[in-house]
Amino acid sequence: MSRVDRTEERSRALHRAVAEKIRADAGIVRSARERVLAWRAAGTTHPHYCDAWLEVLDSPPDALIAFLESDTERSRELRQASPFAGALDPRERWRILRRNEAPK
């Protein structure tokens, strides 16, 4: 597996965990949306990513969760600028990263 593939798989694993948390706490989506709006206001993230994330975050919960768990070109692109920082606590994040580093 190439380094890029490993990086994408780690990102996807983290976003699958975020999707699980969203099922239990819709406030995560609200925080992500606020983060994207802050990016837009500050001009720190390209408008393409802001607009795309707002579209995804405004979709029905099942569609949002499916997107976060998907392996499409668009989901891979948007995961490069994810608004879900802080959705996973450090222990959860490290557990996922360690598990994802295990040989397959």
N, C-alpha and C positions, 0 to 999 in steps of 0.2 A: 504494500500500500504506500503510495507517495505521501510526502509531507503535506501537500495540499489536501489530499483525501483524508488524512488523519485529522487535520485541522477542521475540515468540514464536518467530519463525523463527530468530533468533540462538540462542536457548536450545535449540531443537530441533537445530540444527547442532552445537552444543557437545556435546549428549547423544549424537548419532550418533557423534561422535568418541570419546566415553567408551565407547560400546558396542563400537567397534572395539578399543579398548585392553583391554576386559574379555575379548574373545576370546583375547587373548594373555597376560593376567595376571589371574587370578581374585582375587588379593590386593586388587584395587581394590574388589571387592564386600565383602570382609571389612572394609576400612577404612571404607567407606560405612556398613556396619551398625554398626560401633563408634561412628561419628559420630552416627548416629540415637539409639543408646542413651545417648550423652552428652547429646544434646539433651533426651531424656526425663528423665534424672536431674537435669539442671540446670533443667528447666522453661522452657527458652528457646524452644522450638518447640511449637506447639499439638499436643496429643496426637493429633488427627486426622491430621496430617501424619506424625507418628512411626509411628503404627499402620499407615497406608497404605504408607509406605516400607518398613517391616519386612516387610509382606506381599509387596511387589514384590521386595525383596532376597532373600527366602526362596524365591522361585519358581525353577524350573529355569532354567539359564543361557539357553537359547534363548528362553524366555518373557520373561526380564528384558531381554535384548537387543531383542526385538521391542517391548517396552514403551518402552524408551528411544528407539527410532527412530520410535515411533508419533506420530500427530497426533490423539489423542482428547481429549475434554474432561478426562478423568482425568489423562492424561499431562501436559497443559498445566497443570493445577492443581498437580500434584506438582512439576513443574519449577520452580515459584515458590519452593520450599524444597528445593533439591537437596542431597543429602549427598555429592556428588561433587566438592566443592571440592578442588583440588590434584591431581585425577586427570590433568589436562592441565598440562603445563608452560607457563609464560607465553608462550613463543614459539609453541607450538601454538595456544594460546587466541587470541593476537593474529592469527595467520594466518587462523584460522577467522572471526574477527570482521571482519577486513578483506575477506576473500572474500565474506562475507555482506553487506557494505555496498555491494558493486559493483552498479551499475544492472543491472536484469534486463530 
